[in-house]
Amino acid sequence: LSNMMTIPLAKEEASDKQRYIMFEISLSMNMKHEHYKKYSETLLDREKLIEDAITSVVGVRTEAECNDMEGLKDDILKAIQEVFQSDFIYKVGISNVKFG
């Protein structure tokens, strides 16, 4: 799964301007994991659930809080693993980050 996402961010206290983060996200899966076959075949069916999990993690942060990319990736990974109740997805990659 590799996808470009645009997510509205939480507003900074000093501003009433809505800010957004745009990024590409990729998920790394352990092909030897016992759940890989079961879930990888239905990954696209669960794309909306995955996007919702990502949005729920990112959308509560401000732009400044999104600068901690490692923390952001860790929290996104945990949310996605909760969707599947599995850790066969073991890494989240974020690239081409832009704020608007």
C-alpha positions, 0 to 999 in steps of 0.5 A: 500500500502506497498512497498520497494523503491530505489530512487537515491538522489541529489548529494552532492556538494562535491561528484560525487558519486551517493547515493541512499535511500532505504525504505519501505513506507506505506500509512494510509487511512481514511476508513470513508472518502468520497473518500475512496471507490472510490480510494481504489479500484483503488489504485493499478492502480495508484501505478505508479503515487504514486511511481512517486510522491514519487520519485519526492519529494525524488529524489531532496534531498541529503542524509543529507536532507533526515535525516529530516524524518518528513519533508520528510513524510509531503512532500510525503504525500502532493504529494500523496494527489495531485495525488488523489486531496483528503486527504483520505490518511492521513499519510505516514510511512517510515521504514527500511531506508538505504542509499547506 
